[in-house]
Amino acid sequence: MFTSNPFAELSASISPQVMQGYVILMVLLVIGGTILDMIHKKSAQYFFENAKKAQKNATRSVSSGEKTTIAFQVLLKEVLTSGEFCNMNRRLSHLLTMYGFIIFVAMTATMIFGYSAPGASTPTIVPVLWHLGALMLATGGYWFWFFIRVDVSAEGLAWNRFERADLFIVSLLATSTFGLIWSFTGAGLSIFFALFILSSTVLFAGVLWSKFAHMFFKPAAAFQKRVTKADGSRENLPADFDLTDPAVQAKFPDIPEYMGKNPDYMGLGIKRESPNHF
């Protein structure tokens, strides 16, 4: 079953044009939902206003070459390798889910737009990647849902507790799960196909009420954070002072009074405990 195109089998009951129209509709729903999310939460407005505020506190200008380097660093760390997650289990789960979703969606579009016509021959690698992407997505998602979620792993709440914030991950898991079951049971019109379509519709149509849109804001926020460090504005946070510096001790007399003139460097407080949940 891994080598068969389920959408080619489905074309005996549903025309490729209808399947293609559904995919286009889902794309439009994601775009529309993301725009409505930005309007409702005013996230884009906040982002640009925060960037302007940071520019006023900048101590140096960042060249276009530096910004290009920063953008590459964001792409390499925050986007491609999810390096912002310090906990390795959380990071691996996120990478499996992210790359599984990308492969799954890309191969779905490839099969529907390229190989769903009756009699079309699908390259073996395409359905293999589709099933592999769905399995990666399900593995990473279920790993997160049962073992990594903070409210379950740290706060002791039941794994089956559902809130609106869980809409994204639940619909994501349902889409990959029912998609696999539908394919393995013959890929025809069945209850599993209906559940596959229902869950994928909730996933893409529910952007306004889920965390789907944050995937588009995350790289921009990471880029802006790095720029504020480079230009010295530091998001209005204090600089990393050398507590043994006489000038720093003169500015903050409490340091020598309570810690002595040569205080030990204690590092970042957030680094004193191994990361378990982020």
C-alpha positions as CSV (number, residue, x, y, z in Angstrom):
1,M,0.0,0.0,0.0
2,F,3.0,2.3,0.6
3,T,3.6,2.5,-3.2
4,S,0.0,3.2,-4.3
5,N,-1.4,6.6,-4.9
6,P,-4.7,6.8,-2.9
7,F,-6.0,9.8,-4.8
8,A,-5.7,7.9,-8.1
9,E,-7.9,5.2,-6.6
10,L,-10.3,7.9,-5.4
11,S,-10.6,9.4,-8.9
12,A,-12.9,6.5,-9.8
13,S,-15.5,8.2,-7.5
14,I,-14.5,11.8,-7.3
15,S,-13.1,13.8,-10.3
16,P,-9.5,15.2,-10.1
17,Q,-11.0,18.7,-10.6
18,V,-13.1,18.4,-7.4
19,M,-10.0,17.3,-5.5
20,Q,-7.9,20.1,-6.9
21,G,-10.7,22.6,-6.1
22,Y,-10.7,21.3,-2.5
23,V,-6.9,21.9,-2.1
24,I,-7.2,25.4,-3.5
25,L,-10.0,26.1,-1.1
26,M,-7.9,25.0,1.8
27,V,-5.0,27.2,0.7
28,L,-7.4,30.2,0.5
29,L,-8.8,29.3,4.0
30,V,-5.3,29.3,5.4
31,I,-4.5,32.7,3.9
32,G,-7.8,34.2,4.9
33,G,-7.5,32.7,8.4
34,T,-4.0,34.1,8.9
35,I,-5.0,37.6,7.8
36,L,-8.0,37.5,10.1
37,D,-5.8,36.3,12.9
38,M,-3.4,39.2,12.4
39,I,-6.4,41.7,12.4
40,H,-8.0,40.1,15.4
41,K,-4.9,39.8,17.6
42,K,-3.2,42.9,16.1
43,S,0.0,40.8,16.0
44,A,1.4,42.4,12.9
45,Q,0.7,45.9,14.3
46,Y,2.4,45.0,17.5
47,F,5.4,43.5,15.6
48,F,6.0,46.7,13.6
49,E,5.4,49.0,16.5
50,N,7.8,47.0,18.7
51,A,10.4,47.1,15.9
52,K,10.1,50.9,15.7
53,K,10.4,51.2,19.5
54,A,13.5,49.1,19.4
55,Q,15.1,51.3,16.7
56,K,14.8,54.3,19.1
57,N,16.9,52.5,21.7
58,A,19.4,51.1,19.3
59,T,23.1,52.0,20.0
60,R,24.3,51.1,16.5
61,S,22.9,50.5,13.1
62,V,22.7,47.0,11.6
63,S,23.9,46.8,7.9
64,S,22.0,45.0,5.3
65,G,24.9,42.4,5.2
66,E,24.4,41.8,8.9
67,K,20.7,41.4,8.5
68,T,21.3,38.9,5.7
69,T,23.6,36.9,8.0
70,I,21.0,37.1,10.8
71,A,18.3,35.9,8.4
72,F,20.5,32.9,7.4
73,Q,21.1,32.1,11.1
74,V,17.3,32.2,11.8
75,L,16.7,29.9,8.8
76,L,19.4,27.5,10.0
77,K,18.5,27.4,13.7
78,E,15.0,28.4,14.4
79,V,13.4,27.2,11.1
80,L,15.3,24.2,9.8
81,T,16.6,22.7,13.0
82,S,14.2,24.1,15.7
83,G,17.3,25.1,17.8
84,E,15.2,27.3,20.1
85,F,14.0,24.1,21.9
86,C,16.6,23.2,24.6
87,N,14.9,20.0,25.5
88,M,16.1,17.3,23.0
89,N,12.9,15.3,23.2
90,R,10.8,18.4,22.5
91,R,13.0,19.3,19.6
92,L,12.9,15.9,18.0
93,S,9.1,15.7,18.4
94,H,8.8,19.1,16.8
95,L,11.1,18.2,13.9
96,L,9.3,15.0,13.1
97,T,5.9,16.8,13.2
98,M,7.2,19.8,11.1
99,Y,9.0,17.8,8.4
100,G,6.3,15.2,8.4
101,F,3.6,17.8,7.8
102,I,5.6,19.5,5.0
103,I,6.2,16.2,3.2
104,F,2.7,15.0,3.7
105,V,1.1,18.3,2.3
106,A,3.6,18.6,-0.5
107,M,3.1,15.0,-1.7
108,T,-0.7,15.4,-1.4
109,A,-0.6,18.4,-3.7
110,T,1.8,16.5,-6.1
111,M,-0.5,13.5,-6.3
112,I,-3.7,15.4,-6.7
113,F,-2.5,17.9,-9.3
114,G,-0.1,15.7,-11.1
115,Y,-1.2,12.1,-10.9
116,S,-4.9,11.8,-9.9
117,A,-6.3,11.5,-13.4
118,P,-7.6,8.0,-14.3
119,G,-4.9,5.9,-15.7
120,A,-2.1,8.3,-14.6
121,S,1.1,6.5,-13.6
122,T,2.5,7.8,-10.3
123,P,6.3,7.6,-9.6
124,T,6.7,5.2,-6.7
125,I,8.7,7.6,-4.6
126,V,5.7,10.1,-4.4
127,P,3.2,7.8,-2.5
128,V,6.1,6.4,-0.4
129,L,7.0,9.9,0.7
130,W,3.3,10.7,1.3
131,H,2.9,7.7,3.7
132,L,6.3,8.4,5.3
133,G,5.3,12.0,5.9
134,A,2.0,11.0,7.5
135,L,3.9,8.5,9.7
136,M,6.5,11.1,10.8
137,L,3.7,13.6,11.5
138,A,1.7,11.1,13.6
139,T,4.8,9.9,15.5
140,G,6.0,13.4,16.4
141,G,2.4,14.5,17.2
142,Y,1.5,11.6,19.4
143,W,4.8,11.8,21.2
144,F,4.1,15.4,22.0
145,W,0.5,14.8,23.0
146,F,1.1,11.9,25.4
147,F,4.5,12.6,26.9
148,I,5.8,16.2,26.3
149,R,2.9,18.6,26.8
150,V,3.6,20.7,29.8
151,D,0.1,20.4,31.3
152,V,0.4,16.6,31.1
153,S,4.1,15.9,31.8
154,A,4.6,18.7,34.4
155,E,1.2,19.6,35.8
156,G,-0.3,16.1,36.0
157,L,-3.4,16.8,34.0
158,A,-5.2,14.1,32.0
159,W,-3.9,13.5,28.5
160,N,-7.4,13.5,27.1
161,R,-8.2,17.0,28.4
162,F,-9.1,19.2,25.4
163,E,-9.2,22.9,25.1
164,R,-9.5,25.3,22.1
165,A,-5.7,25.7,22.1
166,D,-5.4,22.0,21.3
167,L,-7.4,22.3,18.1
168,F,-4.3,22.5,15.9
169,I,-2.5,19.5,17.2
170,V,-5.6,17.3,17.5
171,S,-6.8,18.1,13.9
172,L,-3.2,17.6,12.7
173,L,-3.1,14.1,14.4
174,A,-6.6,13.2,13.1
175,T,-5.7,14.2,9.5
176,S,-2.5,12.0,9.4
177,T,-4.2,9.1,11.3
178,F,-7.3,8.9,9.2
179,G,-5.3,9.6,6.0
180,L,-3.2,6.5,6.7
181,I,-6.2,4.3,7.7
182,W,-8.1,5.5,4.6
183,S,-5.1,4.6,2.4
184,F,-4.5,1.2,4.0
185,T,-8.2,0.2,3.7
186,G,-8.5,0.7,0.0
187,A,-8.6,4.5,-0.5
188,G,-12.2,4.6,-1.7
189,L,-15.3,6.4,-0.4
190,S,-15.6,5.2,3.2
191,I,-16.1,6.5,6.7
192,F,-12.3,6.9,7.0
193,F,-12.2,9.1,3.9
194,A,-15.0,11.3,5.4
195,L,-13.1,11.6,8.7
196,F,-9.9,12.4,6.8
197,I,-11.6,15.2,4.9
198,L,-13.4,16.5,8.1
199,S,-10.2,16.6,10.1
200,S,-8.2,18.3,7.3
201,T,-11.0,20.8,6.8
202,V,-11.0,21.7,10.6
203,L,-7.2,21.9,10.4
204,F,-7.0,24.4,7.5
205,A,-10.3,26.2,8.2
206,G,-9.7,26.6,11.9
207,V,-6.6,28.8,11.6
208,L,-8.3,31.7,13.4
209,W,-8.9,29.5,16.4
210,S,-5.7,27.5,16.5
211,K,-2.0,27.9,16.6
212,F,-1.5,27.4,12.9
213,A,-0.8,31.0,12.2
214,H,2.1,31.2,14.7
215,M,4.2,29.2,12.2
216,F,4.3,32.2,10.0
217,F,5.1,34.7,12.8
218,K,7.8,32.6,14.5
219,P,10.6,33.2,12.0
220,A,9.9,37.0,11.9
221,A,9.9,37.2,15.7
222,A,13.2,35.2,15.9
223,F,14.7,37.6,13.2
224,Q,13.6,40.7,15.1
225,K,15.0,39.3,18.4
226,R,18.4,38.8,16.9
227,V,18.4,42.2,15.3
228,T,17.6,43.8,18.7
229,K,20.7,42.1,20.1
230,A,22.8,43.2,17.2
231,D,21.8,46.9,17.3
232,G,22.0,47.1,21.1
233,S,18.3,47.8,21.8
234,R,18.0,44.4,23.5
235,E,14.2,44.7,23.6
236,N,14.6,47.3,26.4
237,L,16.3,44.7,28.7
238,P,19.4,45.5,30.7
239,A,22.8,44.7,29.2
240,D,25.0,41.8,30.4
241,F,27.1,43.6,33.0
242,D,30.4,42.5,34.3
243,L,29.8,42.6,38.0
244,T,33.5,43.0,38.8
245,D,33.7,46.1,36.7
246,P,34.3,49.2,39.0
247,A,32.1,51.3,36.7
248,V,29.2,48.8,37.1
249,Q,29.7,48.7,40.8
250,A,29.6,52.5,41.0
251,K,26.4,52.5,39.0
252,F,24.9,49.7,41.2
253,P,26.3,50.1,44.7
254,D,24.3,47.2,46.0
255,I,26.6,44.8,44.1
256,P,29.7,45.3,46.2
257,E,27.7,45.8,49.3
258,Y,25.9,42.4,49.2
259,M,28.1,40.4,46.8
260,G,31.6,41.7,47.4
261,K,33.9,43.5,45.0
262,N,34.7,40.3,43.1
263,P,31.4,38.4,42.9
264,D,31.3,35.1,41.2
265,Y,29.6,34.9,37.8
266,M,26.5,32.8,38.4
267,G,25.3,32.7,34.8
268,L,21.7,32.9,33.5
269,G,19.2,31.7,36.1
270,I,17.2,29.9,33.4
271,K,20.3,27.8,32.6
272,R,20.7,26.6,36.2
273,E,18.2,23.8,35.7
274,S,18.1,21.4,32.8
275,P,15.4,22.2,30.3
276,N,12.5,19.7,30.6
277,H,9.5,21.5,29.0
278,F,10.7,24.0,26.3
